[in-house]
Amino acid sequence: MSEDLVRGFPAFGAAGARGRFAKSWWGRAWLSAMEDTALDLRQLKAGRRYAAAGLVGPITVSPGRIAATVDDVDGGPFRTELRLAELSEVDWTRFLDRVASRAGHLAALLDRDMPPDLVAAADDAGVHLLPGIGDLDPECDCAGWELPCRHAAALSFQASWLLDADPFVLLLMRGKGEREIRDELESRTAPREDLVVEDRTPGELPDLAGFRPSGAPSIPSAPGMPAETFALLAANASAQARALLAGEPWPGRRQDTIRLASAFPAVASRLGEGPEFERAVAAWTHGGHAGLEVLDAPWTPPKAALAAARTALADVTDDEPVFDRNRCTAGEVQVRLDRRGRWHPYRREGGEWWPAGPPELDPGLLLG
């Protein structure tokens, strides 16, 4: 394995830890993936104390794995690691293409920043960079049975500090080192020799200093299409242009059609029709991209997430919850878990399940 694919970090030590929390939003997302999976909060609290006390040794990061030895007040050291699935080559291609296509994303990543819209753009392409519930797989040779044990929790807390300083640590765990990522981004942004044209000096541009628009353009109606429809589309195009200039993600064609129908109900009937389209618009209205994803694509959450949901629902419904992958049905109500740990409510209408409101972290709030 090349040097670029194995990175070692010295131990923080008690003086370097100070019991701090993760500062970056992606560092906090890393911790949420661990905390939302844990069934024993006492292990998390002990892990935070161990991290602050500097009981975690030097940390090694490699594709799919972060490892260290962790001391314990009752023994040790224990060999501890966290595993995270590597991205496939197809996923890497999608992600790097997205980064290279947005100058703001490229500059941010090379400056060791990971803006939320970059991660959202990757999610839209089907590439989930940040771990979700159950994605972090802890292992430790201690006698504890908890997942995570206090040693794995301590390692996870200190890993979030590494991520604060350098998001390339996360990308390395996902399978590629910084040098390879930089080389691939450079190859995507380098000018193509076959596109180089002869240098030409442009003619003199007209003086626009005195130009003043007379007002908003007059948009006539067209057969079967009222003028206000064009006005709404023009407003949407303007909003999308501003979003692109700001480096925000551009949704796919189907998603954009659904988003447009949700944002401008007056033109929804001209963008699509039928119950399936209406359900998709309702899902986007309540939950955005994640709402549409749980409508379209069931997935299998970790057992710990389902166990926590079963406990939360036990006190608020007399119906026995029935779980089917990420969907839980209790009577005439169904909730669906997205990959960020939020539950989306559904109600049965005409024999079909329809999105019924915004998501909540606690599914009991949706059935209560």
Secondary structure as the mmCIF struct_conf table of DSSP 4:
data_model
#
loop_
_struct_conf.conf_type_id
_struct_conf.id
_struct_conf.beg_label_comp_id
_struct_conf.beg_label_asym_id
_struct_conf.beg_label_seq_id
_struct_conf.end_label_comp_id
_struct_conf.end_label_asym_id
_struct_conf.end_label_seq_id
HELX_RH_3T_P HELX_RH_3T_P1 GLU A 3 LEU A 5
STRN STRN1 ARG A 7 PHE A 9
HELX_RH_AL_P HELX_RH_AL_P1 GLY A 13 ALA A 17
TURN_TY1_P TURN_TY1_P1 ARG A 18 GLY A 19
HELX_LH_PP_P HELX_LH_PP_P1 ARG A 20 ALA A 22
BEND BEND1 SER A 24 SER A 24
HELX_RH_AL_P HELX_RH_AL_P2 TRP A 25 GLU A 35
TURN_TY1_P TURN_TY1_P2 ASP A 36 THR A 37
BEND BEND2 LEU A 39 LEU A 39
HELX_RH_AL_P HELX_RH_AL_P3 LEU A 41 ALA A 52
TURN_TY1_P TURN_TY1_P3 ALA A 53 GLY A 54
STRN STRN2 VAL A 56 VAL A 56
STRN STRN3 ILE A 59 SER A 62
TURN_TY1_P TURN_TY1_P4 PRO A 63 GLY A 64
STRN STRN4 ARG A 65 ASP A 72
TURN_TY1_P TURN_TY1_P5 VAL A 73 ASP A 74
STRN STRN5 GLY A 75 ARG A 83
HELX_LH_PP_P HELX_LH_PP_P2 ALA A 85 SER A 88
HELX_RH_AL_P HELX_RH_AL_P4 GLU A 89 SER A 101
HELX_RH_AL_P HELX_RH_AL_P5 ALA A 103 LEU A 110
TURN_TY1_P TURN_TY1_P6 ASP A 111 ARG A 112
HELX_RH_AL_P HELX_RH_AL_P6 PRO A 116 ASP A 124
TURN_TY1_P TURN_TY1_P7 ALA A 125 GLY A 126
BEND BEND3 LEU A 130 LEU A 130
TURN_TY1_P TURN_TY1_P8 ILE A 133 ASP A 135
STRN STRN6 ASP A 137 CYS A 140
BEND BEND4 ASP A 141 ALA A 143
BEND BEND5 GLU A 146 PRO A 148
HELX_RH_AL_P HELX_RH_AL_P7 ARG A 150 ALA A 165
TURN_TY1_P TURN_TY1_P9 PRO A 167 PRO A 167
HELX_RH_AL_P HELX_RH_AL_P8 PHE A 168 MET A 173
TURN_TY1_P TURN_TY1_P10 ARG A 174 GLY A 175
HELX_RH_AL_P HELX_RH_AL_P9 GLU A 178 THR A 189
BEND BEND6 ALA A 190 ALA A 190
HELX_LH_PP_P HELX_LH_PP_P3 PRO A 191 ARG A 192
HELX_RH_3T_P HELX_RH_3T_P2 GLU A 193 LEU A 195
HELX_LH_PP_P HELX_LH_PP_P4 THR A 201 PRO A 206
TURN_TY1_P TURN_TY1_P11 ALA A 209 GLY A 210
BEND BEND7 GLY A 215 ALA A 216
HELX_LH_PP_P HELX_LH_PP_P5 PRO A 217 SER A 218
STRN STRN7 ALA A 222 ALA A 222
TURN_TY1_P TURN_TY1_P12 PRO A 223 GLY A 224
STRN STRN8 MET A 225 MET A 225
HELX_RH_AL_P HELX_RH_AL_P10 ALA A 227 LEU A 245
TURN_TY1_P TURN_TY1_P13 ALA A 246 GLY A 247
HELX_LH_PP_P HELX_LH_PP_P6 GLU A 248 GLY A 252
HELX_RH_AL_P HELX_RH_AL_P11 ARG A 253 ALA A 263
HELX_RH_3T_P HELX_RH_3T_P3 PRO A 265 VAL A 267
HELX_RH_AL_P HELX_RH_AL_P12 ALA A 268 LEU A 271
BEND BEND8 GLY A 274 GLY A 274
HELX_RH_AL_P HELX_RH_AL_P13 PRO A 275 ASP A 296
HELX_RH_AL_P HELX_RH_AL_P14 LYS A 303 ALA A 314
TURN_TY1_P TURN_TY1_P14 ASP A 315 VAL A 316
BEND BEND9 ASP A 318 ASP A 319
HELX_LH_PP_P HELX_LH_PP_P7 GLU A 320 PRO A 321
STRN STRN9 VAL A 322 ASP A 324
TURN_TY1_P TURN_TY1_P15 ARG A 325 ASN A 326
STRN STRN10 ARG A 327 ALA A 330
TURN_TY1_P TURN_TY1_P16 GLY A 331 GLU A 332
STRN STRN11 VAL A 333 LEU A 337
TURN_TY1_P TURN_TY1_P17 ARG A 339 ARG A 340
BEND BEND10 GLY A 341 GLY A 341
STRN STRN12 TRP A 343 GLU A 349
TURN_TY1_P TURN_TY1_P18 GLY A 350 GLY A 351
STRN STRN13 GLU A 352 PRO A 355
BEND BEND11 GLY A 357 GLY A 357
STRN STRN14 GLU A 360 GLU A 360
BEND BEND12 LEU A 361 LEU A 361
TURN_TY1_P TURN_TY1_P19 PRO A 363 PRO A 363
HELX_RH_AL_P HELX_RH_AL_P15 GLY A 364 LEU A 367
#
